[in-house]
Amino acid sequence: MAVYFLNLKTFGRSGGSSAVSAAAYRAGERIRDERTGRTYDHTDRQDIMHKEILLPSHLAGSTMNWARDRSSLWNAAESAESRKNARVAREYLVALPVELDPDQRLALVRGFSQELTDRYRFALDLAVHAPRDFPGSDPRNFHAHLLATTREVTAQGLTAKTAVELNDAKRRDLGLEPAINELLYVRERWATVTNEALREAHIKARVDHRSLAAQGIEREPYPYIPRAAFEMERQGYRSALAERLRMQYEARVQARMERNAGHDSPAPAPRELAARERTASQEPAVVRESTAVREPTAVGEPHAVKRPQSLQEIRRQAREDWLKLRQESAKASENEHLKDDRPKNDYLNDDQFSR
């Protein structure tokens, strides 16, 4: 069945983000950040299926070579900002229907990208990625990164902030609706154009951008595992955070099943339900075998299964995981001058969508 996924992310200097770094990683290129002097090299990526820069339709007849060059565009985006907490880029991450063939997927995301550039007048760097060849990765995970400038692009360069970047007070002065409506519009529009593409391809599957509750589906949303925790587990380490999220999800599922039973037992009170979730955080028995996390053992030995035994252990392990990530990040930053394996605060996970 087709899957709906659209996630919005912003890149800001206050979080250490670099638009040049983000563009290099998504396009699989080597680009030098003229502002910092650092070079980001991702030319070894093998999963880039398509990449291009799209501009608003009204600039079709203009000479815009600087904007169509990835290095020039994103260095211009960085140099256009002077504040230390400036937002330098905005990204829309979408899942592409595996039911469509490569040409149909590309036509779908290109058309959607052009709509965004015409609506917001920004430059948009489109990169279509194939599923990553990692253990546990979903082979259906075709997706696209739509990296956009935060300023309008013109023949003279990047100018004023786009309407989507304005706060609600400025938008109100301009007679615009609150900014949240822009996200709601984009989410609904992606569902619409995706279903149109599926219909034209004579595929019965459809996607829906609404919540499960709005669709009338009686099911708990699957837990979202943050990228840092997901990466730790993929490399064979435990993540206390991921384990806790899964256990809380199991508790919610159990509570829903009991509520649905209804006739046999009354629905649990909110306080009782919260107590159950706290109990689930300490009770490993509710965790399915498939969610057990491997811990590294000696070379040649099988991985052992270990689960947290108490809330105190969970907290201790979470702190140790956090300190370990900080140490690894510090070591990696020392070697980033020639090659940056991945933007530091790219919290989106390329290989994990809710399906």
N, C-alpha and C positions, 0 to 999 in steps of 0.2 A: 504494500500500500504506500501511496505517496505520503511524505512527511513534511509538515510545515515547520520551518525554523527561520527566524529573522532576529538577529541580535544587533543592537546598536552599541558602539563603543566610541569613546572620545580619547584623544591623546593630548595630554597637557604637560607643560614643563614642570609644574609643581610635583608631578609624579615621576619625573625623570624621563619622560617620553621624548622621542625624536621622530619627526615625520619622515626624515631620510632613512632612519633605521627601519621603520615600519614598511616603507615602500620597497627597500632593498630585499627584505625578507619575503614579502608577498610576491614580488616579481622574480625572485631568484637571481638578483644581479649584484654587482659590486659598485657601490656608490660612496663617495666621500662627502661627509658632512662638513661644509665649508665653515659653519659657525663654530664647531668644536674641534675640527681637524681630525676627527675619527673616521675610519673607513669601515664600512659594513660589507662583508663579502658573503653572499649566499649563492654563488654560482654553482655550487655542487648539488643544488636541489634538482630532483628528477621528476617532480610531480606537478610542474607548471604546465597546464594544458593550453592556456591562452592568456595573453596580457595585452592591454592597450589603454591609451588615455583618451577619454571622451570629453568633449567641450560642448557648451550650449550651442544649439542649432543656429542661433543668430550670428555666430562667429564663423560659420562655415566658409565664408569668402575671405576671411582675414588671414594674414600671415601670422601664424601662431606656432612657429617652430620651437620656440623656447618652452611653450606650455606642453608640447607633445614630446619633449625630451624629459625622461623621468628624473634625471639628475638635476636639470635646470628647474623643473617645476617644484620639486620638493625642497630644494635649497632656497628657492624664492619664497616658498611658504614659511620656512624658518626665519628668513631675514625680514619678512614682513611684520614679525611680532617682536615687540621690545620688552613687554612685561615678563617678569620671571615666572609668573604663573599663567602665562598665555596658553590658550588651547590652540594647537597647531594642526590638528587633523581630526576628521570624523570618519568612522567606518561602519558600513552596513555589512554584516556577515549573513549570507543566506545559504540554505541547503538546496541543492538542485535535484529535481526528481530523477531517481535512477531509472524510472520507466521511460524517460525520453532518451533518444540517442544523442551523441556528442554535439551534432549540429543543432538539434532542437534545443538542447540545454543552453548552448551559446547564444542562439537567437533570443531565447527567453530572457537571459540575464543582460544581454546587450540592450534590448528594448527597454527593460526596466531601468537600467543605468542611464540611458538617454533621457528618460522621463524625469529622473532626479536632477540631472544637469540642467534641463530646461526649466524645471520648477524653481531650483535654488540658485542657478547661475554660477555654480562652482565647477572646478575641474575635477574629474573623477578618474581614478586609476583602477581599472578593473583587472583582476587576476583570478582565473579559474583554476582550481586545484583538483587533482585526482585524489582518491583515498590514499592515505599514507600506508606504507608497507611495514607496519609495526605489529608485534604480537598484541592481539586483543582489539586491533583497529577494525572498524566496520567497512567492509569492501564496497558498501553502497554509498559511502560518504563523499559524494561529489559535492563540492561547495565553491562559493565565490566570495572573494573579498572586494568590497567596493570602497576604496579609500578616497575620501573627498577633502578638498581644501576647505578651510573655514571662512575664506574670503571669496568674494565674487571675482571671476576671471574676466578680463577685458583685453582688448588688443594692446593696451598700455601696460598691463600687468595685473597683479592682484590688488584689489581696491578695498571697498568696505566689507565688513562682516556680512555674511549671508543672513537672510531672515531667520533661518533656523537656529542661528547662534545667539540671537538677541534674547535678553531676559524678558519676562512677562510685562514689566513696566513699559519698556520701550515698544514692545509689540502692541500693547494697549494704546499707546500714543499714536501708533501707525494704523490703528483700526484692525489689528490682527488678533486672532484668538490665542489663548495660552499655548506655550510651546509644546505641551504634552500632546496637543491635537495633531501636531506634525508627525510624531511617532505613531499615533493611532492611524493616521492617514496612510503612512508608508506601510505599516503592517497589513492593513486591509488591502492596499493596492497590490502588494506582493502576492497575497492569496488570490486576488482576482486574476492577475496576469498569468499566474501559474496554472490556475484551473482552465483559463482560455487555451493555454498551450497544450494541456492534457486533452482537452476536448478536440482541438484541431488534429491532434495525433491519434484520435479515436481510442483513447485510453479512458477507462471508466473511473479510475482512481481520482479522488479530489482531496484538496487540503482545506483546512479551516483555521483561521487565525484567532478565533475566539477561545476563551478558556474552556476547560472541560465542563465546568458548571453551566456556562452560557450555552453550551451545546447539548446540555441535558444528559451528559455522560456521568454515570455514578462510578467514578474511579479516582483514586488518589494520584496526583501528578507524580511522575517518577522523580526521585531526588536528583538534584544537580550537584555533581561533584566538582569543586573548584579545580582549575587546571593544575595548581601546584600539588594538590593531593593526588590527582589522577596520575601525574607524571611519576610521583614517588611509588605508587603501586605498580605502574607499568614497568618500573625498573626493579621490582621485587622487594620494595620496602613497605613497611606498615605505615598507614596514615590514620592516626586516631580520629582526625576530623572526618574522613571518609567513612570510617566505621560508625561513628556516632550518627552521621546523616542517614546511613542505611538503617540503623536500628530505630531511629525516630520514624523513618518511613514505614518500617514494619509495624511499629506501634500504631501509627495512623491507619494503616490497612486493617489491623485487627480491630481497632475501635469502630471503623466503618462497618465491618462485617457484623459486629455485635449490634450496632444501631439498626442495620438492615434486618437482623433477625427479629427485632422489635417485639414480636408477640411473646417471645420466650424470656426476654430480659429488657429492662428499661434502658434508654439511652444514657450513657455515662455523663455526669455533670462535667463542666469545663475543668473544675479543680481536680476531679478524679482522672480525667483524660491527661491533664498535665502531669499528674503523679505517675501515670502509666508510662509516659514518655521519659520521665526521669528514671523510672525503674528500668526501662528498656536501655537507657544509656549505660546501666551497670550490669545488665543481665545478658550475658553472651548467648544464652539458650535461644533467644528469639532470632538470632542471625542465621540465615540459610547458609549451607555449606558453600554455595557459589560465591558468597560475599567474603569468605575468609581470605585474609591477606597473607602472602608468603613472607617469611623472614629469611634473609640470606643465611646460609650455613656454610660449612667448610666446603672447599672445592671438591666436586664429585659427589657430594651428598645431596639427597633430595631436600627440597624446601619443606620446612616444618610449618605447621599451622599454629598460630598463636593469636589469642584474642585477649582484649583487656579484661582484667579481673575486677576492677573497681573504678569509681569515678576519679579517685585520686591518681590512679595509674594513667587514666585517659588524659587528665590534665598535665601530668608530668611528661607523658609521651608527646603531647601536642607541643609543649614548650621545647622539648628536645628536637622535634621535627623542625620547628621554626628556627631554632639556633643553627641547625644543620644547613637549612636552606640559606640562611644569611652567610654562613661560612663559605658555602659553595659559590654563592653569588659574588662574594668578595674575591675569591680566587679567580673566578671567570672574568671579572672586570679587569684584572691585571693583564689579561691576554687579548682584550677586545680591540686593541688598536688596529690590528691587522684583520681580525675576523671576529664578528659578533654572531654567536650561534643562534641567538634569538633575542628580539627586543625584550628588555628586562620586565616591562609591565604589560606584556602581551598576555593578558589573563584569559583570553579566549582559547578554547581548546579546539584545534583543527580536526581532531579525530574523534570527538565525542559529541553527538547530537542526541537528544531524546527521541527515541523511535518507538 
